[in-house]
């Protein structure tokens, strides 16, 4: 276990990044493999799609809506202890899920316990990477958040095979044990960056704020609420695909017997999507470090919006279904690197854990629209078309806000801070 007093070295930073990535790898499966388990739970509990989808809403709310509380606790606890507790809760939630004999019990185990544990670990890993890599914040946050997607990509086919060979109970119990163990091991090596740890400074080209805002100060700024709105808009589309992909695929003719390149189309799409969702986070994080956060946001959000509309038009082709859903994830997953990096740039690192917790509440809001509400709209209209059109428009709106509202807003804020700093040191 690393000492809390160790002086920062390049190796220290890389170890902390690795521990954060491992933590993210471990917590990804409960959310991203939900589509695989949903049919089994529908058959076991004899419930509607919209009712079962509430499980993912509970998961997302517990993971993200309590972000300020998670940040508050993280800033007051030893990070290794904090992360270990989160891992225990998530592993326990997955292991208890097969014993649920009612929707309420499923919401409590798979939804609440997994969501609380995942939220604690997620916030800690993101904050850890932001602390140690202010000079490469977009890339570092992208690499860590990529673990959240790649973990599910690695586990998708083993879970499918385990379900077929061992059944639902054994698969979830074994998975819960593995999740808890991985997070506990990663937690042992984690440590917060101390005042004595010297790391490379952030590049001035990324428009870093010269001060650190407290959560109360941040919440009074229009910029925070704009970020919150934009993240909600874009996350809605991704949540809809995650929660409902197993259900809207048959509407496009993507049934279990449909094959693409020798693989069943839906599991292949889920795996390729996870790869795209993982790749986009460090990729667009790195791009944003060089080309600017807002420019990168505008391109990525527009990409997702157009891909969702194209999926509606051409998703009945199995190959295009796989390709287009991957592009949707490529345009969506980067929100988990771009928004935290932008927030840290704008509001400073000192209160990053608590501030990030407030921003991540937007994911909980988005889960309501992307999960059960999308299912209800489908049940009311008998078509996925209204859902896809709405989501596509929201993505394009977010792209416009990034380029034409957020970008000039940040320029004005940076100019005001520079003027204030000059007035303090200017001679009388």
C-alpha positions in Angstrom: 0.0 0.0 0.0 1.4 3.4 -1.0 2.2 5.8 1.8 0.1 9.0 2.1 3.4 11.0 2.3 5.0 9.7 -0.9 6.4 12.5 -3.1 4.9 12.5 -6.6 7.0 11.0 -9.4 5.9 10.0 -13.0 5.6 6.5 -11.7 3.4 7.5 -8.8 1.0 9.3 -11.2 0.9 6.3 -13.5 0.1 3.9 -10.6 -2.7 6.1 -9.5 -4.1 6.2 -13.0 -3.9 2.4 -13.2 -5.7 1.9 -9.9 -8.4 4.3 -11.1 -8.8 2.4 -14.3 -9.1 -1.0 -12.5 -11.8 0.5 -10.3 -13.7 1.6 -13.3 -13.3 -1.7 -15.1 -14.8 -3.4 -12.1 -18.0 -1.3 -11.8 -19.0 -1.2 -15.4 -20.8 -4.5 -15.9 -24.0 -3.9 -13.9 -25.1 -1.0 -16.1 -23.7 -1.9 -19.5 -24.7 -5.6 -19.5 -28.2 -4.9 -18.1 -29.7 -5.6 -21.6 -28.4 -9.2 -21.3 -30.1 -9.8 -18.0 -33.4 -7.9 -18.7 -35.1 -10.7 -20.6 -34.4 -13.2 -17.8 -35.8 -10.9 -15.2 -38.9 -10.2 -17.3 -39.6 -13.9 -17.5 -38.8 -14.6 -13.9 -40.9 -11.7 -12.4 -43.5 -11.5 -15.2 -43.4 -7.7 -15.5 -43.7 -5.1 -18.3 -40.7 -3.6 -20.0 -41.4 -0.1 -18.6 -41.6 -1.6 -15.1 -38.4 -3.5 -15.4 -36.6 -0.4 -16.9 -37.1 1.4 -13.6 -34.3 -0.8 -12.3 -31.8 1.1 -14.4 -33.4 4.4 -13.4 -32.9 3.5 -9.7 -29.4 2.4 -10.5 -28.6 5.7 -12.3 -30.3 7.9 -9.6 -28.4 6.1 -6.8 -25.1 6.3 -8.8 -25.3 9.9 -9.8 -28.1 11.8 -8.0 -26.3 11.5 -4.7 -23.0 12.7 -6.2 -22.7 15.7 -3.8 -23.0 13.4 -0.8 -20.4 11.1 -2.3 -18.0 14.0 -2.9 -18.6 15.3 0.6 -17.7 11.9 2.1 -14.7 11.4 -0.3 -13.1 14.7 0.8 -13.3 13.7 4.4 -12.3 10.0 4.2 -9.2 8.1 3.3 -9.7 7.2 -0.3 -8.7 3.6 0.0 -11.3 3.0 2.7 -14.0 4.9 0.8 -13.4 3.0 -2.5 -13.3 -0.4 -0.7 -16.8 0.4 0.9 -18.1 1.3 -2.5 -16.8 -2.0 -4.0 -18.4 -4.0 -1.2 -21.8 -2.4 -1.8 -21.7 -2.9 -5.6 -20.6 -6.5 -5.4 -23.2 -7.3 -2.7 -25.9 -5.7 -4.8 -25.1 -7.9 -7.9 -24.8 -11.0 -5.8 -28.2 -10.4 -4.1 -30.1 -9.6 -7.4 -30.9 -13.2 -8.4 -32.7 -13.7 -5.0 -35.2 -10.9 -5.8 -38.7 -12.3 -6.0 -40.3 -8.9 -6.6 -39.6 -5.7 -8.5 -39.0 -3.9 -5.2 -36.2 -6.3 -4.2 -34.7 -6.0 -7.7 -34.8 -2.2 -7.4 -33.1 -2.4 -4.0 -30.3 -4.9 -4.9 -29.5 -4.4 -8.6 -30.7 -0.8 -8.6 -29.9 0.8 -5.2 -26.9 -1.2 -3.8 -25.1 -1.4 -7.1 -25.8 2.2 -7.9 -24.6 3.6 -4.6 -21.4 1.5 -4.7 -20.8 2.3 -8.3 -21.3 6.0 -7.7 -18.8 6.1 -4.8 -16.2 4.3 -6.8 -16.9 6.2 -10.0 -16.5 9.6 -8.4 -13.4 8.6 -6.5 -11.7 7.3 -9.6 -12.5 10.4 -11.7 -11.4 12.8 -8.9 -8.2 10.9 -8.5 -7.2 11.2 -12.2 -8.2 14.9 -12.3 -6.0 15.6 -9.2 -2.9 13.8 -10.5 -3.0 15.0 -14.2 -3.9 18.7 -14.4 -1.6 18.9 -17.5 -3.4 16.1 -19.4 -6.8 16.3 -17.7 -8.9 15.5 -20.8 -6.8 12.5 -21.7 -6.5 11.2 -18.1 -10.2 11.5 -17.4 -10.9 9.9 -20.7 -8.6 6.9 -20.0 -10.2 6.3 -16.6 -13.8 6.7 -17.8 -12.9 4.4 -20.7 -12.4 1.7 -18.2 -16.1 1.9 -17.4 -16.9 0.9 -20.9 -14.1 -1.5 -21.7 -14.9 -3.5 -18.5 -18.3 -4.3 -19.9 -16.9 -5.1 -23.3 -14.6 -7.7 -21.8 -17.4 -9.2 -19.8 -20.2 -9.3 -22.3 -19.6 -12.7 -24.0 -18.4 -14.4 -20.7 -21.7 -13.3 -19.1 -23.7 -14.6 -22.1 -21.9 -17.9 -21.9 -22.3 -18.1 -18.2 -26.1 -17.4 -18.4 -26.4 -20.2 -20.9 -24.3 -22.7 -19.0 -24.8 -21.8 -15.3 -28.0 -19.7 -15.2 -28.8 -16.3 -13.8 -28.1 -16.9 -10.1 -24.6 -18.3 -10.5 -23.6 -15.7 -13.1 -24.6 -12.8 -10.9 -23.2 -14.2 -7.6 -19.9 -15.0 -9.2 -19.8 -11.6 -10.9 -20.5 -9.9 -7.6 -17.6 -11.6 -5.9 -15.3 -10.7 -8.8 -16.4 -7.0 -8.8 -15.9 -6.7 -5.0 -12.5 -8.3 -5.1 -11.2 -6.2 -8.0 -12.2 -2.9 -6.4 -10.8 -3.9 -3.0 -7.4 -4.6 -4.5 -7.4 -1.4 -6.5 -8.4 0.6 -3.4 -5.4 -0.6 -1.4 -3.1 1.4 -3.7 -5.1 4.6 -4.1 -4.0 7.8 -2.4 -5.0 11.4 -2.8 -2.6 14.0 -4.2 -1.1 15.9 -1.3 0.1 19.5 -1.1 3.7 18.2 -1.2 3.1 16.4 -4.5 4.5 18.4 -7.3 2.9 17.7 -10.7 3.2 19.4 -14.1 1.0 22.5 -14.4 -2.0 22.7 -16.7 -1.4 24.2 -20.1 -2.6 27.8 -20.4 -4.2 26.9 -23.8 -6.9 24.9 -22.0 -8.2 28.1 -20.3 -7.9 27.0 -16.7 -9.6 29.1 -14.1 -7.2 31.0 -11.8 -9.3 30.2 -8.7 -11.1 27.2 -7.2 -14.9 27.6 -6.6 -16.7 26.0 -3.7 -19.8 24.1 -4.6 -22.0 27.0 -3.4 -20.1 29.5 -5.6 -20.2 27.2 -8.6 -24.0 26.7 -8.2 -24.5 30.4 -8.5 -22.9 30.6 -12.0 -24.8 30.3 -15.3 -21.9 28.3 -16.7 -22.5 25.4 -14.3 -26.2 25.2 -15.2 -25.4 25.3 -18.9 -23.0 22.4 -18.4 -25.7 20.6 -16.4 -28.3 21.1 -19.2 -26.0 20.1 -22.0 -24.8 16.9 -20.2 -28.5 16.0 -19.5 -29.4 16.5 -23.1 -26.6 14.3 -24.5 -26.8 11.6 -21.8 -30.5 11.1 -22.5 -29.7 9.5 -25.9 -27.0 7.2 -24.5 -29.2 6.1 -21.6 -32.1 5.3 -24.0 -29.8 3.0 -26.0 -28.3 1.4 -22.9 -31.6 0.7 -21.2 -33.7 -0.2 -24.2 -31.4 -1.7 -26.8 -32.4 -5.2 -26.0 -36.0 -4.2 -26.5 -35.9 -1.9 -29.6 -33.5 -4.3 -31.5 -36.4 -6.7 -32.4 -38.4 -3.7 -33.7 -35.6 -3.3 -36.3 -35.7 -7.0 -37.1 -32.5 -7.8 -35.0 -33.7 -11.1 -33.5 -31.4 -13.7 -31.8 -31.1 -15.7 -35.1 -29.8 -12.7 -37.1 -26.1 -13.0 -37.7 -23.4 -10.4 -38.7 -19.9 -11.5 -39.7 -20.6 -14.9 -38.1 -21.8 -13.5 -34.8 -25.3 -13.0 -33.3 -26.1 -9.4 -34.2 -27.2 -8.1 -30.8 -24.3 -9.4 -28.7 -21.9 -8.2 -31.4 -23.5 -4.8 -31.4 -23.2 -4.6 -27.6 -19.5 -5.6 -27.7 -18.7 -3.2 -30.5 -20.6 -0.4 -28.8 -18.6 -0.9 -25.6 -15.4 -0.6 -27.6 -16.6 2.6 -29.2 -17.8 3.9 -25.9 -14.5 3.2 -24.3 -12.4 4.5 -27.2 -14.2 7.8 -27.5 -13.4 8.9 -24.0 -9.6 9.1 -24.2 -9.8 10.0 -27.9 -12.0 13.0 -27.5 -10.4 13.9 -24.2 -7.0 14.1 -25.9 -8.5 16.0 -28.8 -10.1 18.5 -26.4 -6.7 19.0 -24.7 -5.5 20.3 -28.0 -8.5 21.7 -30.0 -10.6 23.0 -27.1 -13.4 21.5 -25.1 -16.3 23.3 -26.8 -15.1 22.6 -30.4 -14.8 18.9 -29.5 -18.2 18.8 -27.8 -19.9 20.3 -30.9 -18.5 17.7 -33.2 -19.2 14.7 -31.0 -22.7 15.7 -30.1 -23.7 16.4 -33.7 -22.2 13.0 -34.6 -24.4 11.2 -32.1 -27.5 13.1 -33.2 -27.0 12.3 -36.8 -26.2 8.7 -36.0 -29.4 8.2 -34.1 -31.5 9.6 -36.9 -29.6 7.4 -39.4 -30.3 4.4 -37.1 -34.0 5.1 -37.4 -33.8 5.2 -41.1 -31.4 2.3 -41.9 -31.2 0.3 -38.7 -33.2 -2.6 -40.2 -30.0 -3.6 -42.0 -28.1 -5.8 -39.5 -24.7 -4.6 -40.5 -25.8 -0.9 -40.3 -27.5 -1.6 -37.0 -24.1 -2.7 -35.5 -22.2 0.1 -37.1 -24.7 2.9 -36.3 -25.2 1.9 -32.7 -21.4 2.0 -32.4 -21.3 5.5 -33.8 -24.0 6.5 -31.3 -21.8 5.4 -28.5 -18.8 7.1 -30.1 -20.7 10.4 -30.0 -22.1 9.8 -26.5 -19.4 8.2 -24.2 -17.1 11.2 -24.4 -19.4 13.2 -22.2 -17.7 11.4 -19.3 -14.3 12.9 -20.1 -15.3 16.2 -21.7 -17.7 17.5 -19.1 -15.6 16.7 -16.0 -12.5 18.1 -17.7 -14.4 21.3 -18.6 -15.8 21.6 -15.1 -12.4 21.2 -13.5 -11.0 23.8 -16.0 -13.7 26.3 -15.1 -14.1 25.8 -11.4 -10.7 24.6 -10.2 -9.3 21.5 -8.5 -9.7 22.1 -4.8 -13.3 21.2 -4.6 -13.4 19.0 -7.6 -14.9 15.9 -5.9 -17.9 17.8 -4.6 -18.3 19.9 -7.7 -18.2 16.8 -9.9 -20.8 15.2 -7.7 -23.2 18.0 -8.5 -22.6 17.8 -12.2 -23.1 14.0 -12.3 -26.6 14.5 -11.1 -27.4 15.3 -14.7 -27.0 11.6 -15.5 -29.7 10.7 -13.0 -32.0 13.2 -14.7 -31.2 11.8 -18.1 -31.9 8.3 -16.9 -35.5 9.2 -16.4 -35.9 10.2 -20.0 -33.7 7.5 -21.5 -35.0 4.6 -19.5 -38.7 4.2 -18.4 -40.0 7.3 -20.2 -38.6 6.0 -23.5 -40.3 2.7 -22.8 -43.6 4.4 -22.0 -43.5 6.5 -25.2 -43.0 3.3 -27.1 -45.8 1.5 -25.4 -48.2 4.5 -26.0 -47.3 5.0 -29.7 -46.3 1.4 -30.7 -43.2 2.9 -32.4 -39.6 3.9 -31.5 -39.7 6.8 -34.0 -40.9 9.5 -31.6 -38.2 8.5 -29.1 -35.4 8.5 -31.7 -36.5 11.9 -33.2 -36.6 13.6 -29.8 -33.2 12.3 -28.8 -31.6 13.3 -32.1 -32.9 16.8 -31.7 -31.6 17.1 -28.1 -28.1 16.0 -29.3 -28.1 18.6 -32.0 -29.3 21.3 -29.6 -26.4 20.4 -27.2 -23.9 20.7 -30.1 -25.2 24.2 -30.8 -25.1 25.3 -27.2 -21.4 24.1 -26.9 -20.3 26.2 -29.8 -22.5 29.3 -29.7 -23.2 29.7 -25.9 -20.6 27.8 -23.8 -17.6 28.9 -25.8 -18.2 32.6 -25.7 -19.3 32.3 -22.0 -16.0 30.8 -21.1 -14.1 33.4 -23.0 -15.8 36.2 -21.2 -15.2 34.5 -17.8 -11.5 34.0 -18.5 -11.2 37.6 -19.6 -12.9 38.8 -16.4 -10.5 36.7 -14.2 -7.5 38.1 -16.1 -8.7 41.7 -15.6 -9.4 41.1 -11.9 -5.9 39.6 -11.4 -4.2 42.5 -13.2 -6.1 45.0 -11.1 -4.8 43.4 -7.9 -1.1 43.6 -9.0 -1.3 46.8 -11.0 0.6 49.8 -9.5 -1.5 52.6 -8.1 
